[in-house]
């Protein structure tokens, strides 16, 4: 009986040990399962935090800025931010201004108005744009400048499934990289046909992309070679916010996988951001997300602080009496009556010339377009094209209104067409213009050479002459005036702000005829 009792007790003890062992095993399995769930959940939290951090890099990288370092770079301050800085938002504006200067230089070369400095001036602006662009590229490629943007958001995301103290921070290293995505897509620079110089018509040109709304935009990462230099723009799709992109898409357009040899130090538009979990005892979770930035701002191609000069040379009167030249003198830019007296056979000839009528009424428009029925189309064309490099939608009606409302002021022989602080085109005598727009340096002139635009010629009017003969046997003969004008245009690349100079010079020949004779 005792043996049987002992056996039963052994069986009960074995069963109890099995139960305890099984329970412990199940507890360990449960704990492991819970840990697995926490680990998987924590990994998802880390991935979400890395995505959030990367998205914030896509937004805040737009705040990375550089500024002009020398006087040539300061020429781009008219396309800078309000604090005179350059970022991914406006770096395309810098390159657009450099492009426009090179277009101007190329057009000047094509028409034979280039000078010894026009090409080098365009190069100077290009080199300055390159320096600004290089500094910005280096700053946005420097991961140390981006970690703070990542941590600001990633660190706020929950990673508590990995531990109460768990957080996500940037993981320095090779995962931080850049890419040049959306090659050939639109940049944030809008271009307009009528503002381009020379033969650079926008429609059909491979450097532009036409949008669904008809807008033309310069293409991004699509090199434009003008005068031996390549210019590239950063693509930013219209109305697209910063967003995450896939690893494969990102990797395909890194410079290692797909070089852009025409741009030695390209400004990137996409960023790889590496992060890892920290602050817990479990193995660290890490990952990388890829984001494409976009400033969501568009700009018109422009040189916003450029200007055009209009200069009137002194008027000259040349006097002839019965075919004999009697010298010259100047006359005013308003009605100017001059009297001279000459011998006329046995009597005298009193010559009264009324000059300066070509400037009446005294407006800048009348001063430029002085001769009735003369063709000034070429004059209008160069003025409009250059002003459209400042303000693309400036129309012929706008030009007519501008010149008609600006008085032609006695003593003021040079006028400036320029934008005010709000971008509206104004006209004023040179000194007044420089006072209104401090960025105008009157020492800066166009860097091209003169070409004739319009040769004026008109007989009898608007200036005229009256001859009175005093003496026996007066024999009057037709007396008349012949006015000529020379309108020249000197184009500019835009270095120093001057896009061109219109130079106007006029002369009036006074032919007085008649004699007194006793025969």
CORWOHU-V241835 format. One record per pair of residues at least 12 apart in sequence whose ideal C-beta (glycine too) atoms are under 7 Angstrom apart, sorted by sequence separation. I is the first residue (numbers start at 1). J is the second residue. D is the distance in whole Angstrom. If there is no record, write none. Layout:
i=<I,I>
j=<J,J>
d=<D,D>
//
This chain:
i=<155,207,274,275,316,317,339,358,384,415,416,430,467,105,155,220,339,358,415,489,490,79,105,154,155,202,219,220,221,274,316,317,415,416,465,79,154,207,218,220,273,315,337,338,384,414,415,418,465,487,488,68,272,273,314,315,326,380,383,414,420,465,67,105,191,207,337,338,412,416,420,464,487,67,76,79,151,272,273,315,463,66,151,335,336,380,418,485,486,65,66,102,150,250,270,271,336,409,460,463,485,65,76,101,270,312,317,319,321,335,406,459,460,485,65,250,270,322,334,335,418,64,147,186,269,333,402,459,483,484,63,101,102,185,269,331,332,403,416,62,186,190,191,245,331,334,335,402,458,483,62,190,191,333,334,61,62,98,190,191,211,398,457,481,482,98,189,321,334,391,456,481,143,189,390,456,481,146,187,232,321,387,98,186,187,232,394,455,480,187,230,391,479,143,186,187,230,234,236,454,479,95,185,186,232,235,333,391,452,453,479,94,184,185,234,365,368,390,453,478,479,317,452,453,477,141,183,184,451,477,94,95,182,183,184,317,365,387,450,451,476,94,183,221,223,364,365,450,475,223,250,363,450,474,475,180,363,367,449,91,364,366,448,474,475,247,363,448,473,189,246,363,364,446,448,472,473,91,244,245,362,363,446,447,463,465,467,469,471,473,86,187,244,245,362,446,447,467,472,473,187,244,245,465,467,469,187,188,243,447,87,186,187,242,243,359,75,86,185,242,186,242,364,72,76,88,183,185,186,242,444,446,75,76,182,241,444,445,450,240,444,446,73,182,241,312,441,446,72,76,441,445,237,440,73,236,310,439,73,236,238,364,68,181,66,66,181,66,183,179,382,181,66,180,179,379,64,179,180,308,333,378,379,64,334,378,177,333,308,376,61,308,180,64,374,306,306,61,371,180,303,304,302,303,371,61,110,180,181,302,57,60,110,179,180,181,107,178,302,107,179,301,57,106,178,300,56,57,96,103,104,178,56,103,92,103,177,54,56,92,93,176,53,56,92,103,175,176,53,176,175,53,52,53,173,312,52,311,126,171,311,50,170,171,310,358,49,52,122,170,171,309,310,357,358,169,195,357,168,169,188,309,310,382,49,119,190,355,379,48,168,169,188,190,307,308,354,49,188,189,190,191,307,353,354,389,166,167,181,188,190,307,45,167,189,353,45,46,166,175,352,386,45,165,166,305,351,352,371,386,53,162,165,171,304,370,45,163,351,42,163,50,159,162,163,349,350,382,42,49,163,304,383,41,42,106,162,349,350,106,154,46,96,105,347,348,38,103,150,162,347,348,38,42,102,347,99,102,146,150,344,346,347,358,345,346,102,140,141,344,347,137,140,137,137,134,136,99,98,307,133,305,95,368,95,92,92,91,88,358,355,353,351,351,349,349,347,344,345,346,344,345,346,344,345,346,91,88,59,58,55,197,306,55,309,318,320,54,195,307,311,313,320,303,306,307,308,313,315,316,317,318,319,320,321,322,305,307,308,309,310,311,312,313,315,318,320,51,195,306,317,322,194,195,303,195,192,100,100,88,96,89,93,97,88,89,61,58,57,57,54,53,53,50,50,78,79,49,78,78,46,62,61,58,62,57,58,54,58,54,55,50,54,51,46,50,47,46,43,39,42,100,121,118,117,118,115,115,114,115,113,113,113,108,111,78,125,122,124,121,121,118,113,108,104,105,104,104,101,101,100,101,75>
j=<167,219,286,287,328,329,351,370,396,427,428,442,479,118,168,233,352,371,428,502,503,93,119,168,169,216,233,234,235,288,330,331,429,430,479,94,169,222,233,235,288,330,352,353,399,429,430,433,480,502,503,84,288,289,330,331,342,396,399,430,436,481,84,122,208,224,354,355,429,433,437,481,504,85,94,97,169,290,291,333,481,85,170,354,355,399,437,504,505,85,86,122,170,270,290,291,356,429,480,483,505,86,97,122,291,333,338,340,342,356,427,480,481,506,87,272,292,344,356,357,440,87,170,209,292,356,425,482,506,507,87,125,126,209,293,355,356,427,440,87,211,215,216,270,356,359,360,427,483,508,88,216,217,359,360,88,89,125,217,218,238,425,484,508,509,126,217,349,362,419,484,509,172,218,419,485,510,176,217,262,351,417,129,217,218,263,425,486,511,219,262,423,511,176,219,220,263,267,269,487,512,129,219,220,266,269,367,425,486,487,513,129,219,220,269,400,403,425,488,513,514,353,488,489,513,178,220,221,488,514,132,133,220,221,222,355,403,425,488,489,514,133,222,260,262,403,404,489,514,263,290,403,490,514,515,221,404,408,490,133,406,408,490,516,517,290,406,491,516,233,290,407,408,490,492,516,517,136,289,290,407,408,491,492,508,510,512,514,516,518,132,233,290,291,408,492,493,513,518,519,234,291,292,512,514,516,235,236,291,495,136,235,236,291,292,408,125,136,235,292,237,293,415,124,128,140,235,237,238,294,496,498,128,129,235,294,497,498,503,294,498,500,128,237,296,367,496,501,128,132,497,501,294,497,131,294,368,497,132,295,298,427,132,245,132,135,250,136,253,250,453,253,139,253,253,453,139,254,255,383,408,453,454,140,410,454,254,410,386,454,140,387,260,145,456,389,390,146,456,266,389,390,389,390,458,149,198,268,269,390,146,149,199,268,269,270,197,268,392,198,270,392,149,198,270,392,149,150,189,196,197,271,150,197,187,198,272,150,152,188,189,272,150,153,189,200,272,273,151,274,274,153,153,154,274,413,154,413,229,274,414,154,274,275,414,462,154,157,227,275,276,414,415,462,463,275,301,463,275,276,295,416,417,489,157,227,298,463,487,157,277,278,297,299,416,417,463,159,298,299,300,301,417,463,464,499,277,278,292,299,301,418,157,279,301,465,158,159,279,288,465,499,159,279,280,419,465,466,485,500,168,277,280,286,419,485,161,279,467,159,280,168,277,280,281,467,468,500,161,168,282,423,502,161,162,226,282,469,470,227,275,168,218,227,469,470,161,226,273,285,470,471,162,166,226,471,224,227,271,275,469,471,472,483,471,472,229,267,268,471,474,265,268,266,267,265,267,231,231,440,267,439,231,504,233,233,234,234,234,506,508,510,510,512,512,514,516,514,515,516,515,516,517,516,517,518,267,267,242,242,242,385,494,244,498,507,509,244,385,497,501,503,510,494,497,498,499,504,506,507,508,509,510,511,512,513,497,499,500,501,502,503,504,505,507,510,512,244,388,499,510,515,388,389,499,392,392,301,303,293,301,295,299,303,295,297,271,271,271,273,273,273,275,273,275,303,304,275,304,305,277,293,293,291,295,291,292,289,293,290,291,287,291,289,285,289,287,287,285,282,285,389,447,447,447,448,447,448,448,449,448,449,451,448,451,439,495,493,495,493,495,493,491,491,491,493,493,494,493,494,494,495,495>
d=<5,6,7,6,5,6,7,4,6,6,6,6,4,5,6,5,5,7,7,6,7,4,6,5,6,5,7,5,6,5,6,5,6,5,5,6,7,7,5,2,7,6,7,5,6,7,7,5,7,7,5,7,6,6,5,5,7,7,6,4,7,5,6,4,6,5,5,6,4,4,7,6,5,5,5,6,5,5,7,7,5,7,6,7,5,7,5,7,5,4,5,5,4,6,6,6,4,6,5,6,7,6,6,5,7,7,7,6,4,5,4,6,6,4,5,6,4,7,5,6,6,6,4,5,6,6,6,5,7,5,7,5,7,7,6,4,5,7,7,6,7,6,5,6,6,6,6,5,5,5,5,7,7,5,7,6,6,5,6,6,6,7,5,5,4,5,6,6,6,6,6,7,6,5,5,3,6,7,6,6,7,6,4,4,5,5,6,6,5,7,4,6,6,4,7,4,7,5,7,4,5,6,7,7,7,6,7,6,7,5,5,5,6,6,5,7,7,7,6,6,7,7,6,5,4,5,7,7,7,5,6,7,6,4,5,6,4,6,4,6,4,7,7,6,4,5,5,7,6,7,4,7,5,7,5,5,6,5,6,6,4,7,5,5,6,6,6,4,6,6,7,6,5,4,6,6,5,6,6,5,6,6,6,5,5,5,5,5,3,5,5,4,6,7,4,3,6,7,5,7,6,6,5,6,5,6,6,5,7,6,7,6,6,6,6,6,7,6,4,7,6,5,6,6,7,7,7,6,6,5,3,5,7,7,4,6,6,6,7,5,5,5,5,6,6,7,6,5,4,6,7,6,7,7,6,5,7,7,6,6,7,6,7,7,6,4,7,5,7,5,7,5,6,5,5,5,5,5,7,7,6,5,6,5,6,6,6,7,5,6,6,6,6,6,6,6,5,6,5,6,5,7,7,6,5,7,6,6,6,6,5,4,7,6,7,5,4,4,7,3,4,7,5,6,7,5,5,5,5,6,5,6,7,5,5,7,4,7,6,6,7,6,4,4,5,5,6,6,7,6,3,5,5,3,6,5,6,6,5,4,5,6,7,5,7,5,5,5,7,6,4,6,5,4,7,7,7,5,5,7,7,6,7,5,4,7,6,5,6,6,6,5,6,7,5,4,6,6,5,6,5,5,6,7,6,6,6,6,6,6,7,4,7,5,6,5,6,6,5,4,7,4,5,4,4,7,6,5,7,5,7,6,6,6,6,7,6,7,6,6,3,6,6,5,7,6,4,7,4,4,7,7,7,4,4,5,6,6,7,6,6,6,7,6,6,5,5,6,5,7,5,6,7,7,4,2,7,6,7,7,6,5,7,7,7,6,7,7,7,7,7,5,7,7,5,5,6,5,6,6,6,4,6,7,6,5,6,6,7,7,6,5,7,4,6,6,3,6,4,5,5,5,6,6,5,6,6,7,5,3,6,6,6,7,6,6,7,6,7,6,6,7,7,5,5,6,6,7,5,4,5,5,5,5,5,6,6,7,5,4,5,5,5,4,7,7,7,6,4,5,6,7,6,6,7,5,4,6,6,6,5,4,5,6,6,6,7,7,6,5,4,6,6,7,4,7,7,7,4,4,5,6,5,4,5,6,7,4,4,7,6,5,4,5,4,5,6,6,5,7,6,6,5,5,5,5,6,6,6,5,4,5,5,5,7,7,6,5,6,5,4,6,5,5,7,5,5,6,5,5,7,7,7>
//
